[in-house]
Each structure stands twice: as structure tokens, then as C-alpha cells.
């Protein structure tokens, strides 16, 4: 593999003290040791790859899933567990300018469809994912953000036919969301979950449907032949008619070479407290189970979980080595203490980080790679992979099956261009993050 970040980012270091593995039994899939024939080979067993595998195997196709580690090891098993609308970083005006009113609306509706897709998947398959939160709350960290939230509320009413609710400081306090916020917007779409439980149960469902899953099987090469593709690992090959690349921020520059320069992995980091007592929650004035995030570009996201622990995460971290990892932990803790000052003495024994994935289009991509018929990819959910990653996996599966059961916006189907800078494209994040930090003041 040819990856662009420090090797530390792809090892066990960033997840040594992750909370999620303590909540569920681990699944360990054996490595691929024999040659196989399949209809579809899927590289990556996160939400995207597993969603595609479940859909394809349920339709009767022979599916092989390969992962360099284990299902849910990457971003799918270490995110904050927010199943909500999102997937794009493109402003509404730019979306309309690029695609027109009808296609822009189609994309926005797909964001809602993605949440509903996961909701249906969980309920229909009987997944136990520690679900909570009726929608999400966006919190204004500056007074000038309130008119922006009011405008967003109007857009939600028009587009989705739901009734968002503006909340004053007093209302937030009454509903158990006290903090350094000037108000907020409650959006009645989405829910929180345990992402690793969701990912592992998705893996079991895909296997029960007939998919073959292999862990510890990093792909070393994807070769196109006259009859399809040969996907190679260090020990064996899989021959198949179709291939899906579902590695998102953990992708390689050369598997396949088309991916080179078309994605940027960006770090997001999380801490989790010990269980808070009722007195501690009362002292801070936070007892709501609603998932929340603030209006910063480099946002903070947080929620009180069903077991009484508090999860707090934030974007940031431009380098990916072990020393920077330790520094980020201190930064996240400092921001936590500033926002929730009554919990300054509360221990946060859990800390981890992982990659969200951006592309130059600032929109998700799910579709066939133009230069390689039969080779598909789905990636770049811009920090909203629980819903959009699951949905895009299903979109690619349906494209292979030749059916159109889900909304498939042109904005998602359009391939992203390359970033400038080649292997050094992450350097462009430094001035961008500085600008974001200044604009958040």
C-alpha cells in the first residue's frame, strides 16, 4: 500500500484507548489463504463495504470482502456515532450553481434518505446499537450564528417538511443542555448509536446473507483482465467480474491508481468520560440525551450516552505521528474543560482518533470509475459516514445489480477531480485550518 500519512495513523496507536471495543465482543475473521472466484470483490469492511456486501449477497451474488485489519477497525468503528444528515461540505449556493435547483434538491433529499436507510436497516434486522436521541441539536457558539440557524430552520421546513425548533439559552438549560451557547436549533432527524456495534452486526448480517469476509488481508494489487479483475493479497487472489473500493480515508494511492490524489484524510479525535453521577450532571446542567454539535467550522460534537458517560469530539490535528497524537489529547481535554467547566475533575480514560475523508468536489462519490469499467468506489462523506457511507454502499450495490431502488443524485454519481499537490496535498490543510480557526472566533 502507498499511503500519504505517517504509518502511526494506520496502526493500533490511535485506538489503543478507544471506548467502543469495550462495549461489544470482537469479531475476528481469518485471512484469505486460498484463491477464490466471486461475482464482486469488496475492498474494505466498514459501513460502505458491509452495506454493499449485504445488499449484493441478499440478491444472490457471490461476494468476497477483504480488509487489511478487521470489520469496523477504521473510521466505522471509531467515530462519534452520529447518524444524521450530512456528507457534503459544499455550501448551498455552490451546490445549486454547480448542479441546478432540481439536482441540488435531489442531493439534499438523499441526505435525509441516508438516515432513513440506516434506521430501516437497524429496525428490520433487529440490531441492538444503543440507540438514543430524537434528532440533533446545533448549538450557536456565537450570538451572530443565531440568524444563520434561523435561516437553516426555514430551509429544513421547505425541503424536508419537518419542523425544526429554535431554542433560546433558557430553553437549552430547561432541557438539560447548559453550556457556553447563545441558543440552538433542534432538528428532528437522526439519532445516535454505538458505531462499532452497528458495524459488527452489519458484518454478521452480510455473512449470514452469504458474503465471505476476510480480515488481516491487505490488498496489494488490483489488476484488470479481459474477464474482470484479479484482486491480490500476499497469500491469495480473488477473481471477480466487479470490484468495489470502500476504504474511504484509509485508502491507498495505488489501489487502484485512480484514487491517487482524489481524497484527503483529516483527523477527528474523541474522548469519553467515566460514568457521570446524577450530581455531576446536575452541577453542569446537562442531562439531555440529545446528540449535539456547535457552529464552528472545526466543530465540537458531543452527547451523553445511555450508560451515563459523556462523549466529546472535535476536528483538528494536521500531523499524524505519535507525538502529535498525545498533543491532540491535551487539546481535546482543554476544550472539554472550557465548555463543561463543572467536569474539570472528571476523568476521561478513553481517547482515540481516526480519519474523516474529503474530496475536491466536497460531495460524496459513489459510482463506477470512468477509466476502469467494472471498478466502483464510494468515499468522502466529510465526517458523516454513518448514514451516508451506509447509503453509498447500497447505491454502488444497486448500480452493479442494474436497479435503481434508492435516490441516486447526480451530485453523488459525478467523480471527483484530483487535489493539487499530489502526495503533499495535505499541506494545503494548514492554511485552510488556520482560516477556519480564525473564522470561528
N, C-alpha and C positions, 0 to 999 in steps of 0.2 A: 504493500500500500504506500501511496505517496500523499501524505497529509501535511497540511500547512502550519499546524500549531505544534507547540512543544510536546514531545512524547508523553509527558506527565499527564496531559489533558485526556489522553486515550487509555490511561491505565487505571488502577484501583485507587490511587491517591485522592482524587476529588470526591470519592464516595465512601471513604473509609468510615466516616461517622454519619452516614445517611440514615435517616429515621425509618424510611419505608421498609427496608428488609426486615426490620424487627416486627412488622405487623402481619406478616404472611409467610407461609412456607415457601422456600425457594424451589424453583423448577430447574432441573439440570438435564439438558439434552445432550446426548452423545455427539461427538464429532463425526463428520462424514468420512467413512473409511472405504467405501466401495462406490464404483461407478453406477450412476442411475440414469434412467430415462424419465422425462416428465413432459407435461404439456407446458408448464410455466415454472420457471425458477425465480424465486424472490430473494433478493439480497437485502437483509435487514429484517429483524423481528421486533420492531417497535409497533406503535399503533398503526402506522401506514401499512407495513408489510403484513401484519397479522390480520388487519381488516380485509386486505386484498386476498390473503390466503383463505380466510373463512368464506368469503363470497365465491371465490373460484372453486374451492373444494366442494362447497354446498351445491354448486352447479354441475358437479360430476367430473371436473378436470383433475388430473394428477398434478399435484403441486408439491414442490420442494422448497423449503425455506432455509436459508443459510445465514448464520450470524457469526461475527468474529468473536463475540462473547456469549451471552445468553439472552433469551427474550426479556425485554424491558430493561436491559443493562444501561442503555444510553438515556437520552432525554426522556423517553417514555416512562422510565422507572424512577426518575429523579426530579420531575417538575413539581410545581406547587399544587397541582390537582384542580385547576380551574377549567371547568368545561363551560366555555362561554363563547359569545360571538367574537370574531376577530380572525386574523390571518393575514391582514393587509396593513402596511404602513403608508399606503398611498392616500393622500388627502382626498376628500370627496370631490372637490373641484377638478383635481387632476384625473381622478377616475372617470368622471364624466367627459372631460376634454379628450382623454385618450380613447374611450370606447363608446361614447354617446350615452344618452339618458337611458335607453332601454337595456343595454348591456351592463351599464353601471348598476342599475336596479337589480338585474338578474344576479349579479355578483353579491350584492348586499343580502338578497333573499337566500342565497346559498349559505351565507354565514349562519343565518337562523336555521336553515335546513341541517347544517352540520351538527348543531346542538341537538336538534330533534332526532337525528340519526343515531347519535350515541345514546340518547335517552331510550329510544326504541330497542337498541341493541341490548342494553343493560336489562331492561324490563322483560324483553321477550326471551332472553337466555337465562334469566334468573340470577344475574351476577350480584354478589354481595361486595359492594365497593365503599362502604362507609359514607354513603351519600348524605349530603345536607346542603342547606342554603337554597332559598327560593329566589333565584336570580342573583344579581351582584349589585354592589354599591360603588359608585365612583365618587371619591372624596376630593373636594377642592382644597388644595394646599395654599392657594392664594385667593384673595377676595375677587380679583379680576377674572378668575376662572368660572365664577358662577354664571355669568351671561352665556359663556360658551356651553356650559352644561344645559342651560335652558334651551339653547338652540338645538343641542343634540336630542333633548327630550322631544322637541317638536318633530325632528326627523324620525325618531322611533315611532311616534304616533302615526305619521304619514306612511312610513314604509312597512311597518310590521303589524299595525293595528293593535298594538299593546299600549298600556297606559303607564309610562314611567312616572316617577314621583319625585319632585324636587323636595329636598329635606333641609331645613334650617339647622343651625348649630344646636338649638334647643331640641329639635326633633331627633337629631342624631343621639343626643345624650339620653333622651327618654327611651330610645330603642336600643340602648346599650352599645353605642359606638362613639364614646367620648374620645377626643384627641385634638391635636392642633389643626383642626379643619374648619373651614368657613361655611360649610354646608356640603350637600352631596346630591347625587342623582341615583335613585333606586331603579334598576332596570329589571323587569320581571321575566328575564330569560336567562337560563343557565343554572348550573348547580356545581357544587364542589364534590370531589371524590378522592379516594386513595388511588393514585395513578398506577402504582405497582400492582395492586390487587386487580385493577381493571385490565392491565396489560397481561398479567399471568392467566387470568381467566379467559381472556381473548385467545391466548396461545392454546389453552386446553380446548376451547371451542373449535379452533381451527384444526387441531389434531383429531378431535372427535369427528369432524366432518370429513376427515381423510387426508389432510395435509401432512406431509412428513417434515418435521422440524429438526434441525441440527444446530447445536451450539459449538463453540470453540472451533469454528470452521471459517477462518478469514478467507475471503475470495482473493485470489492472486491474479486472475485474468478472466476477461470475457471476450471470447473470440466468435465472430460471426462466420457462419458457414452457409453453404447453399441450402441446407435443410433447417437452419435455425441458428442456435448458439451452443457453444461449449463454455460452461462456467467452471473454472478450475479452482480447487483449493490445493493445499500442499499434499493431500493424501489421495484425492479422487476428483472425478469430473461429473458434472451433470449435463446431459444433453437435453435441450428443450426447444420448442418452437418459439417461445416467447420468454422474455426476461423482464422483471420489474426491479428497478433500483429504488430502494426505500431506506436510505441511510441518512438523509437529512443533513444536520450539522456535522455528523461523524463520517461524512463521505470522503472519498479519496480522489485525488486529481486525475488518476489514471484508470479508474474502474467505474465507468468507461472513460476514455479520454475526453468525451463530450462534456463531462462535468467540470473539467478544469476551468477555473475562473468564474463559474456560474453560481457560486454560493459563498457566503461568508459566515463562519461560525462565530457567535458572540456569546459571552458568558452571562449566566444568571446564577445567583447564589442564594441559598436558603439556610436559615437557622430555625430550630424548633425548641421550644422551652420544655421543661418538665411540666407535668400537670399542674395547672394553677388552682389554688384553693378558691372557694367562694369569696373569702375575704379579700384576696388579691384581685380578683376580678371586679369586686365592688369598689375597691380603692382606685382602680384605674377607670372604672366606669365602662368597662367593655364586657358584655355578656352575650352579645348577639352572635348567632351562628352564621350570619351572612358573610360571604366572601367579599372582599373589598380591595380596591387599589386606588392610588391617588392620581392626580392630574399631571404629574411630572412626565417629561419625556423619558428620563431614566427612572422609571416608575418604581414605587414600592408596592408590594402586594402582600396581603395578609388575611388570616382567618383563624377563628377559634374552632378547633377541631372537636369532634364528638367526645373524645376522651379527656377534654379539658386542656390540652396542650395548645400553644399558640404558634402558628407558622408565620414567619416573616421573611420575605424575599425581596431582592432588588436586582436591577440590571447593573452592569458595570464590570470592570476588570478587563484590561486590554492586553495583558500578557497572560501566559498560561503555565508558568512554571511553579514549582513547589513553594518558593519564597513568596511569590505573588499570591498564591492560594491562602497562605497564612495571613497576609496583609488584608485580603478581602474579608476574611472572617472578622477581623477587628473593625473594619469599616462598616460591615453589616450590623455588628453589635452596637457600634456607636450610633448609627441611625435608629436602631430599635430603641435604645435608651433615650434618645432625644424625643422620639414620637410617643413612647409609652414610659414616661419617667417614673411612674409608680412601680414599674417592674425592673428597675435598675439592678436589684439584687437577686432577681430570679435567674436561675441557671439555664443556660442554653447548651445542653450537651451535644446537640446534633447540628452538624453543619456540612453542607456539600455544595457542589457547583456542577454545572453542565452547560451544554451548548443549546442556544436557540439558533435558528438559521434564517438568514436574509438572502434575498437575491436582488439583482439590479432593477428588476421590474417592480419590486416592493409588493408583489402579489404571489400567492401560492401558484405552483405549477403542478399539473397532473396531466400527463399525456404521453404520446409517442415521441421519441427523439427523432427529429426530422431527418438526420443523416443516417439513421440505422433502423429501418423498418423492422418491427417486432421487438424493439427495445424500448421500454417505457420507464418513466421516472415520475416520482411525486416527492416534492420537497418545498421548503421555505414557507413556514407557517408563521414566522415572525412573532414567536412567543405564544401562539395559540394552537398548539399541536394536538391537544386532547380531542377537541371537536374536529378541527379542520384536517388534521393528519388522518384520523379515522375515516373521514368523509372522502378525502382524496384517494386513499387506498381503495375504497369502494368504487370511485369513479374510474380509476385505471382498470380495475377488475371488470367493470361493465364494458369498458371500451374493448377489452380483449374478448369478452363474451358477445360483442356485437349488439348490445342492447343499451337502451337509454331509459333507465328507471328513475334516475335521480337528476336533479337540476345540474346541468354542466355548463357553467358560464364561459363565454369566450375569453373572459379575462383570466380564467384558470387554465384554459387549454393552450393559451399562447405561450410559447417557450421564452425564457428569459435570455437576454444577451449576457455577454461576459462583462465582469467588472474590469476597469483599467487596473494596471499594476501587477497582473499575473500573480505569482506566488506571494508577492509582498502587498497584496491588496488590503490586508487587514491594517496596514499602516494608515490608511485613509480613515479608520475609525477614530484615531487620536483627535484630529481637528473636529470631527463630527461630534464626538462625545464632549469635547470642550464647549462647543456651541450649544449642545443640549444642556449641559450643566449651567451655563450662563443664562440660558433662556428659562430655566427652572427657578431662578432666583425670584 
